[in-house]
Amino acid sequence: MPVDLHNERPLAWDSATLDADTKAMLDNLQPNILRAHVREHLSVLFVRFNDAAEGRAFLRRVATTKMKSARRHLEEVRDFATGRRRGTPYVGIGISKAGYRDLGHSVEDVRKFGDAAFRDGMKRRTGFVNDPPVEEWERVYQREIHAVILIGDAEPGPVARLREEILGDLPASARLLGEERGQGMRNPAGDGIEHFGYVDGRSQPLFVKDEVDKEPKRHWDPAFPLSNILVPDPFAPDPGRHHGSYLVFRKLEQNVRAFKEIERDLADSLGLEGADRDRAGAMLVGRFKDGTPLTLKPKATGGPVVNDFSFDGDDGSKCPFSGHVRKTNPRSFGREVIMARRGQTYGERTDEPWDDSPPGDRPSGEVGLLFMAFNSSLPGQFEFTQQSWANNEDFEVEATGHDPVIGQGERGLKVTFPKVWGRPEQSEPHAQVAQTVTMMGGEYFFAPSLAYLRNL
Ligand code: HEM
């Protein structure tokens, strides 16, 4: 029987009564899709094959000798929590539409992928999401990438070793087109942060029972059906039990100096003083740097990062409708749009991203986010979030403006901000903040089932 992806009940993956089909699904699914895998140190390899037989044999070897299943990953997390032992590194594979063709799948075959954005590839979708023209992307992304190999671990050593082994095994006909290195960053509380200094990765759709059980759910239900991220793998031996997920990869450069100047200037122009000055940045992101949701509190509160909230009853006087987390998850609707974000920050810094150093001490380039997310529909999830929500000045209510963090496109409209948290008085019309995140290139991939990879 095919696995019911629409089942709303979180996956009790280690229950004795788990059915055989779901077990087969977990044994054939790549890790890091259902549940985030540790990838504090991450190597992202972009490969081109050029010889179908050699490319297939290479992927088969990586899958059979270096990759674990989603089930193995869940077991490792459980064993680590009970103090038994550390987990093994993560290796993941994504194949682009061009990659499937190069591996010998016919044009008709590739049409079996239901996803129009995947079948087009990212280069042909720039118009759908206001991306910069392909000629402006970094060179590696202008080329035809066939596969991406992700190698991640808590420590740098295992990543370096696996990277050497995998590259050493790459056939002579294949090419390493390029590589990105991700490196996690944390604030003093130990929470993962992005380069603007804000806690990131907290709000996620959750699929497994252990994770769902840990979360309070009075205002927001973090449990999602597998249909948000999984689709049958069309080329697997048994697509009803062998699944994959569409992976969006985008290199997003962050001009941290410009963003910090914007925070400062916005606080000045609204006349914010003392601790209230932090509200300027929080109005752009929708959370304070420490993760406190702006719709709940006028000031950062510290403590565990809350995710049990909604925007019900907030007419924009607490968290503006344009705030990044409000744009990308309005919470009262659009659950089918929510994807599983699995990105990592890149680039080295000498300053502390979370402290109050002046903007002049901040990097203006070469750092950013390797944005990655698993989707069951690229047009319905990633592209919809980027275009219909983040890039849309009139989303939810008229004239709210672009998402100040990731919005792309002309920012003609003026916007206002609440002068005092929770009160109706709005500022004078204000030019929208400038774009500080630049898309440097990317690609759409499919993360196939292990059953497909092992049978190549
Ligand atoms: C450099 C670029 C980006 C930065 C700096 C950034 C930053 C953040 C931060 C600080 C959060 C709050 C942490 C959390 O709630 O987990 C967040 C959440 C989120 N971001 Fe981004 N982000 C970026 C790119 C993107 C992109 C490209 C998308 C999708 C098109 C996106 C979608 C989301 C979503 C869906 C959430 C969770 C919202 C929620 O459920 O409350 N982000 N981001």
Residues whose N, C-alpha, C, O or C-beta is under 5 A from the ligand:
A	BS01	HEM	E194 Y198 V199 D200 G201 R202 S203 L252 V325 T328 N329 L369 F371 F382 T385 Q386 I406 V437
